[in-house]
Amino acid sequence: MSIADFTADAQTILPDLIKLRRELHADPELGLNLPRTQQKVLDALEGLPLEITTGTRTSSVTAVLRGELPGPTVLLRGDMDALPILEATNLDFASANGNMHACGHDLHTAGLVGAAKVLSAHQSELHGSVIFMFQPGEEGHGGAKIMLEEGLLAAAGDPPVAAYAIHVGPGPRGVFATRGGPVAAGSNQLTVKLKGRGGHGSQPHQTLDPVPAAAELVLALQSFVTRRFNAFDPVVLSITRLSTGDGAINVIPESVELAATIRTMSHESLAVLEEGLPRVINGVAAAHELTADVSFETLYPVTVNDPAETEAALTTMREIYGEQRVAVMPSPMMGSEDFAFVLDEVPGTFIALLTTPPEMTAEEAEWNHSPRVVFDESVLSDQAVALAAIDSSMSVKPQPEPLQSFLKH
């Protein structure tokens, strides 16, 4: 079993992977229930020596490949859901149902199918087992968390000692990029309702006006972030909603509602936010004789790459593709990723694969979640090979006993 074998196999099946990707792209589904997508994956895996189970609370697919040689279990992830975006790419296979694979999950799914096919072709030479995690509900629905709750890590019997995922994005085609430590931000949501006493706009002294307090609170929250956190442990707080309802213009409202998205890079900064934000909000409200309802919700934890596993993955990719196609990210991304739930349990690595078509300039390339974003699907063979090779290199690496010692608790 060699990289040359993987590469040859991946090139042979590339037309099939592109066909699958286009079928997925033309028929995107949202959230946790993706019945047509699930069936396409099951059809693509048919005939492979896999033990397949499907989710009960989601349309997930978990497939286990058992190598014929002893070794550890490794997990590989591909997400399957789309976004509620009206596509504007003009591709021949563009979606027409009002949803769009604007984050490249169609490539992630097809690439993971490719890795399953490549590794299955070498089952007799494979050490240990592979869990292929086909996940719905990555876009804000916590699909990875649900799959974990349904026993994902026990699918092969032995828990996985490492977990890997590849995510496409804009940039020089075919470049892999990652870093040890935090690689994507934790995502949190703040909602606030300031409640006072409404009245006529000409008589503000007879009211408890929540509007000036809301304006003050917006500034207070920005000051809290810039003055309570180390600049090298960044926190981003953006007020994204500010509403007094749709009452008459000459009416002072009873209440004002605010909402914010907050991105964090450490458990320590999250703890400061959980304690400090309600204190600041209630303090501003009290100064104006108002009351405040505060809700702070953590949606996704910080995505943290294991340094050792990341260095091993970088080494493997350099051996395959050369230094010029492998980059170490200088800083984390402020977007979030629910593969973080997996990496909270299993050491591993989240890797970016840059996929802007070579005929497009950097200025023309759109970012993920744009209705005009285009990915170069020819990277599917590289994606399949990278996942297969990282798994293969991990499966033959000496493991301490017991394997459970790799798990993070």
Helices and strands as residue ranges (DSSP letters): H 3-26, H 35-45, E 50-54, E 61-66, E 69-79, H 105-120, G 123-125, E 127-135, H 143-149, G 152-154, E 160-172, E 176-178, E 181-184, E 186-195, E 199-200, G 204-206, H 210-228, E 236-243, E 251-252, E 255-264, H 267-287, E 291-300, E 303-305, H 307-321, G 323-325, E 326-328, H 340-343, E 348-356, G 377-379, H 380-395, G 403-406
